[in-house]
Amino acid sequence: MKIIKFNLNEMKQKQDGFSYYILGRSYDLEENGASQDYGVALDYYKKGNEIGYPLCEYSLGISYVLGLGDALTIDEEKGSKLLVEAYPKIIQLINSEDADENERIYAKFVTGAYHYFGLGNVEKDHKKAFEIIKEC
């Protein structure tokens, strides 16, 4: 299994949607050597969402649905709306020639989460979710 690692200092310099997603995810889930800081994670998710990056829109949506520590109050209606809007954009990202391989892997993984949890307008299907996640 190949584990993808990112240099957070390099990601901070890029200031693009995928970098914001990775930075937010890193501070949210303690990945890539980051210490968990929901406030910082939320800031990165919001930056990416402001520029229309679908993985940040998804991350912000799921954060509203599940919560993000003390940094964000749960708002299932707002979260669900973001998740519904993000899904077709994530599918476009997967099929985009402009996206790099890592971006596609993360986008595809997120579609697995949609199927696993039944997010947005996607029907819950654990079998399909695991097939998607296994591919990643």
C-alpha positions as CSV (number, residue, x, y, z in Angstrom):
1,M,0.0,0.0,0.0
2,K,1.3,3.4,-1.0
3,I,0.8,6.1,1.7
4,I,0.7,9.6,0.3
5,K,2.6,12.1,2.5
6,F,2.6,15.9,1.9
7,N,5.0,18.6,3.1
8,L,2.8,21.1,4.8
9,N,5.2,24.0,4.3
10,E,5.1,23.3,0.6
11,M,1.3,23.1,0.6
12,K,1.1,26.4,2.4
13,Q,3.1,28.1,-0.4
14,K,0.9,26.8,-3.2
15,Q,-2.4,28.4,-2.0
16,D,-4.6,26.4,-4.3
17,G,-7.7,24.3,-3.7
18,F,-6.0,21.0,-3.3
19,S,-3.4,22.4,-1.0
20,Y,-6.2,24.0,1.2
21,Y,-7.9,20.6,1.3
22,I,-4.8,18.7,2.3
23,L,-3.9,21.4,4.9
24,G,-7.4,21.4,6.4
25,R,-7.5,17.6,6.4
26,S,-4.1,17.4,8.0
27,Y,-5.1,19.7,10.9
28,D,-8.5,18.0,11.2
29,L,-7.2,14.4,11.3
30,E,-3.6,14.8,12.5
31,E,-2.0,13.8,9.2
32,N,1.3,14.8,7.6
33,G,2.8,15.7,10.9
34,A,0.2,18.3,11.9
35,S,-1.2,18.6,15.4
36,Q,-5.0,18.6,15.5
37,D,-6.4,22.1,15.4
38,Y,-10.0,22.3,14.3
39,G,-9.9,26.1,14.0
40,V,-7.0,25.9,11.5
41,A,-8.6,23.1,9.6
42,L,-11.8,25.1,9.3
43,D,-10.0,28.1,8.1
44,Y,-8.4,26.0,5.3
45,Y,-11.7,24.3,4.4
46,K,-13.3,27.8,4.1
47,K,-10.5,29.2,2.0
48,G,-10.9,26.3,-0.5
49,N,-14.6,26.6,-0.5
50,E,-14.4,30.3,-1.2
51,I,-12.5,29.6,-4.4
52,G,-15.0,26.8,-5.4
53,Y,-12.8,23.8,-4.7
54,P,-15.1,20.8,-4.3
55,L,-13.1,18.7,-1.8
56,C,-13.1,21.7,0.5
57,E,-16.9,22.2,-0.1
58,Y,-17.3,18.5,0.9
59,S,-15.1,18.9,4.0
60,L,-17.0,21.9,5.1
61,G,-20.3,20.1,4.5
62,I,-19.3,17.0,6.5
63,S,-17.9,19.3,9.2
64,Y,-21.3,21.0,9.5
65,V,-23.0,17.6,9.6
66,L,-20.7,15.9,12.1
67,G,-19.2,18.8,13.9
68,L,-15.6,20.0,14.1
69,G,-14.8,20.2,17.8
70,D,-15.5,23.6,19.3
71,A,-14.6,25.3,16.0
72,L,-18.0,24.8,14.3
73,T,-21.6,24.4,15.5
74,I,-23.4,21.5,13.9
75,D,-25.9,22.7,11.2
76,E,-27.1,19.6,9.4
77,E,-29.2,21.6,6.9
78,K,-26.2,23.8,5.8
79,G,-24.0,20.7,5.7
80,S,-26.4,18.7,3.6
81,K,-26.7,21.5,1.2
82,L,-23.0,21.8,0.8
83,L,-22.7,18.0,0.3
84,V,-25.3,17.9,-2.4
85,E,-23.7,20.7,-4.3
86,A,-20.2,19.3,-3.9
87,Y,-20.8,15.8,-5.3
88,P,-21.2,16.5,-9.0
89,K,-18.2,18.8,-8.8
90,I,-16.1,16.0,-7.2
91,I,-17.1,13.7,-10.1
92,Q,-16.0,16.4,-12.5
93,L,-12.7,16.7,-10.6
94,I,-12.1,12.9,-10.9
95,N,-12.6,13.2,-14.7
96,S,-10.7,16.4,-15.2
97,E,-7.5,16.3,-17.2
98,D,-6.2,19.2,-15.1
99,A,-6.3,17.2,-11.8
100,D,-3.2,15.3,-10.8
101,E,-3.2,11.7,-9.7
102,N,-3.2,12.5,-6.0
103,E,-6.2,14.9,-6.4
104,R,-8.1,12.2,-8.3
105,I,-7.3,9.6,-5.6
106,Y,-8.6,11.9,-2.8
107,A,-11.7,12.9,-4.8
108,K,-12.5,9.2,-5.5
109,F,-12.0,8.3,-1.9
110,V,-14.5,11.0,-0.9
111,T,-17.1,9.5,-3.2
112,G,-16.6,6.3,-1.3
113,A,-17.5,8.3,1.9
114,Y,-20.7,9.5,0.1
115,H,-21.7,6.0,-0.6
116,Y,-20.7,4.7,2.8
117,F,-22.6,7.3,4.8
118,G,-25.4,8.1,2.3
119,L,-24.4,11.7,2.1
120,G,-26.1,14.4,0.0
121,N,-28.4,12.7,-2.5
122,V,-26.2,9.6,-2.7
123,E,-27.8,6.3,-1.6
124,K,-26.1,4.5,1.2
125,D,-24.3,1.4,-0.3
126,H,-21.5,-0.1,1.8
127,K,-20.5,-2.6,-0.9
128,K,-20.0,0.2,-3.5
129,A,-18.2,2.3,-0.9
130,F,-15.7,-0.4,-0.1
131,E,-15.1,-1.1,-3.8
132,I,-14.3,2.6,-4.4
133,I,-12.1,3.0,-1.3
134,K,-10.3,-0.2,-2.2
135,E,-9.4,1.2,-5.6
136,C,-7.9,4.2,-3.9
